[in-house]
Amino acid sequence: MAAPSVPEIKSALTLSIRGKPDLYLISEEDTIYEQDILRDPGSTKPWLAYIEFKFQHGTQLEQAFVLERACLQLPRSYKLWKMYLTLRMKHLGKLNPAAFASEYSKVNALYERALILLNKMPKIWEMYLQFLLLPNPSSPSRAEPSIVHFELYLSHNIIEYGPFIVLLRIPRLVLQRKHGKGHYQLWSEMVDLLVEHAKEVETGDEVGIDVEKIIRSGIDRFADQRGKLWSGLATYWITRVVLNEQEMFFEEGITTVMTVRDFTLIFDSYAEFEESITGVLMEAAGVRSEKGVVDENADFDLDIRMMRFEQLMDRRPFLLKRRFITAEPKQSYTDAIAAIQPKKAVGQFHELWANYAKFYEEGGDLLDRKIGIERLRDLFEQAVEGCPPRFAKVLYLMYGNLEEERGLARHAMRIYERATRAVSDEDRADMFNFYITKSASNFGLPSTRPIYERAICSITRQDARDMCLKFADMEKRLGEIDRARAIYGHASQFCDPRTSPTFWSKWEAFEVQHGNEDTFKEMLRIKRSVQAQYNTDVNFIASQALARSQAKPDENGDHDEDAADAMAALERETRAPVGFVPASTGPQGGNN
């Protein structure tokens, strides 16, 4: 088939490129690259060669033309998009933002196109942020009305430019004093006002004032002042004589605050309230006792209140300790690991390390997460160091998964490779299979060859047989027939034809499909050789002799004669020369 000419290439481009193509940018020198692209349109290799040629011999317009086509053809290629965006950014650096605002808008649209499909590529985001920092007059922030920016500027510099603002007739909402009351001070005054006039302030959806919702929003907003706000909310319900509500808020407050100061403030208010209620009930009980009046319900309420007060005081150290564990989880994990001796621990000690690692993985701000990867690695290294082989598999899998989640595939592969040496014998084959799967998914099937070779030498004979079958199947999928045949030959030493018929049937099917008469004969020769090897094996002969010795003697008394005949037959079989199969036994019509 003849290669397409330049007119044919331009005709194809007219149909494939969106909009009106700039076909005049394609010259005779580009023919070879255009032909390569038409042969393999889904590969980046011909596009990269074409782009490199244009970078050396083409104009900037031709370079942008080829890169635009490449990104349209392969929209998920990170390399192509990065080259294209870098080229456009380099071009923008020479242009005046005010005179060439349209060019900035085009580049902004390019970034938005790229990030639709490459939103998980941090480098593209960094480039986009650098672009947004340029003096671009068409950016969304600069498209806002000027009065928006002016009000923010004036509210920040109100003292210095006060007289001029009056002349400009700016609305009074903008004229906020620089040193007025803060947000929390206003919230505190509002809570005090609500508590002071709790009986006059109705709450609920029907009146439009939800006191609980208002104070809870302040609790969420001012995390460092939760103690006072929780106490204010509980006091509001106490003033309204709704005891069950305030007890619920006290309990919620002492279990959610994060500082000792807030805990102490709420707990003291809670204890003072319970003590005052108990005191009132005790005074009422004393009055009844003096009058000789018996009220079992009132006495029962007094007993309940006293018991609740005692339980509250007994719970204080536990609640405070829980607050420490919640607020200082890192220190709690550190103290626990230092205090517990692994050899004397009851339960699964490794879960403590796993949860400690998850704490670093899930918590913290961006800076902590940057540092956290190194801390997590240190934790995992300490955990796997000296770990018994039968417990090592789970730790190494978690360690490798940590690296993979952060995009560090090569680090993860090194960890999985270490795991194949550290785990126990019964887990080694599974670990190799997992390692092979991860390597194939990240780096392709050819990368698994050295892993297969090391696995076959490291695992048991039975597992090695299964591993060889997978290795041969992988080579067959890659088209490496000779390598697959050599692997079958190596695996044959583990497979007795009488106990492993599946292996030999697979090899036979492989030779029928891919081999010829000579290779089929070689397979049969190896099969006879392996069978003879197992027949002369000392362990095999011993097992056969033991089986005969345990057999039931013949009732006619000729057991000794049968045993002698069996041993003689076995001896003749072992001394007989290994024959060969005539050519007629091979598959007819094979390749010679």
Residue pairs with C-beta under 8 A, 6 or more apart in sequence:
3 35
4 12
4 34
4 35
4 38
5 31
6 26
6 28
6 31
6 34
9 26
9 31
9 34
9 35
9 38
10 23
10 26
12 38
13 21
13 23
13 26
13 69
14 21
14 23
17 69
17 72
18 72
22 61
22 65
25 61
25 62
25 65
26 34
29 57
30 50
30 53
33 46
33 49
33 50
33 53
34 50
36 46
36 49
36 50
37 46
37 47
37 50
37 73
39 46
40 46
41 73
42 74
44 70
44 74
44 77
44 79
44 80
47 66
47 70
47 73
47 74
47 80
48 79
48 80
50 66
50 70
51 63
51 66
51 67
51 70
51 80
51 83
54 62
54 63
54 66
55 63
58 66
60 87
60 91
63 87
64 84
64 87
64 88
64 91
67 80
67 83
67 84
67 87
68 84
70 77
70 80
70 84
71 77
71 80
71 81
71 84
71 113
71 114
74 80
75 113
75 117
76 117
76 118
78 118
78 121
78 124
81 114
81 118
81 124
82 123
82 124
82 127
84 110
85 107
85 110
85 111
85 114
85 124
85 127
86 127
88 106
88 107
88 110
89 107
89 127
89 130
89 131
91 103
92 100
92 103
92 104
92 107
92 131
92 134
95 103
97 104
97 134
97 135
97 136
97 137
98 137
101 136
101 137
101 138
104 134
104 136
104 137
104 138
104 139
105 138
107 131
108 131
108 136
108 138
108 139
111 124
111 127
111 128
111 131
114 124
115 124
115 125
115 128
118 124
132 139
136 142
151 170
151 174
154 161
154 165
154 170
154 174
155 174
155 176
156 178
158 165
158 175
158 176
158 177
158 178
159 178
165 174
165 175
183 221
184 222
184 225
187 218
187 221
187 222
187 229
188 225
188 228
190 214
191 215
191 218
191 228
191 229
191 232
191 233
192 232
194 201
194 211
194 214
194 215
194 232
194 236
195 232
195 235
195 236
195 239
198 235
198 236
198 237
198 239
198 240
199 239
199 240
201 209
201 211
202 209
203 209
203 210
203 211
203 212
204 210
211 233
211 236
212 233
215 229
215 232
215 233
215 236
216 233
218 225
218 229
219 226
219 229
219 230
219 233
222 229
223 258
224 259
225 262
226 253
226 256
226 257
226 258
226 262
227 253
227 257
227 259
227 261
227 262
227 263
227 264
227 265
227 266
228 262
228 265
230 249
230 250
230 252
230 253
230 257
230 262
230 266
231 253
231 265
231 266
231 269
233 249
233 253
234 246
234 249
234 250
234 253
234 266
234 269
234 270
234 273
235 246
235 269
237 243
237 245
237 246
237 249
238 246
238 273
243 277
246 273
250 266
250 269
250 270
250 273
253 262
253 266
253 270
254 263
254 266
254 267
254 270
254 319
255 319
255 322
257 263
257 266
257 323
258 323
258 326
258 327
259 327
260 320
260 323
263 319
263 320
263 323
267 316
267 319
270 312
271 309
271 312
271 313
274 305
274 308
274 309
274 312
275 309
277 305
278 302
278 305
278 306
278 309
281 298
281 301
281 302
281 305
282 302
284 298
285 298
285 299
285 302
288 294
288 295
288 298
324 331
324 332
325 332
329 359
329 363
330 359
333 352
333 355
333 356
333 359
336 352
337 352
337 353
337 356
340 349
340 352
342 349
350 383
350 387
350 391
350 394
350 395
353 379
353 382
353 383
353 395
354 395
354 398
356 379
357 376
357 379
357 380
357 383
357 398
357 402
360 372
360 375
360 376
360 379
361 372
361 376
361 402
364 372
373 402
373 406
376 402
380 395
380 398
380 399
380 402
383 395
384 392
384 395
384 396
384 399
384 422
387 395
387 422
389 422
389 423
389 424
389 427
390 423
390 424
390 427
392 419
392 422
392 423
392 424
393 419
393 423
393 424
393 427
393 430
393 431
396 415
396 416
396 418
396 419
396 422
396 423
396 431
397 419
397 434
399 415
400 412
400 415
400 416
400 419
400 438
401 412
403 409
403 411
403 412
403 415
404 412
404 438
409 442
409 443
412 438
413 435
413 438
413 439
413 442
413 443
416 431
416 434
416 435
416 438
416 439
417 435
417 451
419 431
419 435
420 428
420 431
420 432
420 435
420 454
420 455
420 458
421 458
423 431
425 459
425 460
428 458
428 459
428 463
429 455
429 459
429 460
429 463
429 466
429 467
432 451
432 455
432 458
432 459
432 467
433 470
435 451
436 448
436 451
436 452
436 455
436 470
439 447
439 448
439 451
440 447
440 448
445 474
445 477
445 478
446 478
448 474
452 467
452 470
452 471
452 474
455 464
455 467
456 464
456 467
456 468
456 471
456 490
459 467
461 494
462 494
464 491
464 494
465 491
465 494
465 495
465 500
465 503
468 487
468 488
468 490
468 491
468 494
469 491
469 503
469 506
471 487
472 484
472 487
472 488
472 491
472 510
473 484
475 481
475 483
475 484
475 487
476 484
476 510
476 514
481 514
484 510
484 514
485 510
485 511
485 514
485 515
485 519
488 507
488 510
488 523
489 526
491 503
492 503
492 507
492 526
492 527
492 530
493 530
493 533
494 500
495 503
495 504
495 530
496 530
496 531
496 534
497 504
497 527
497 530
497 531
497 534
498 531
498 534
504 527
507 523
508 520
508 523
511 519
511 520
511 523
511 587
512 520
512 587
515 523
515 590
515 591
516 590
516 591
516 592
517 583
517 586
517 587
517 590
517 591
517 592
518 590
518 592
520 586
520 587
520 590
521 580
521 581
521 583
521 585
521 586
524 581
524 585
525 580
525 581
528 578
528 579
529 578
532 574
532 578
534 540
535 541
535 570
535 573
535 574
536 574
541 570
544 570
548 563
548 566
553 559
554 562
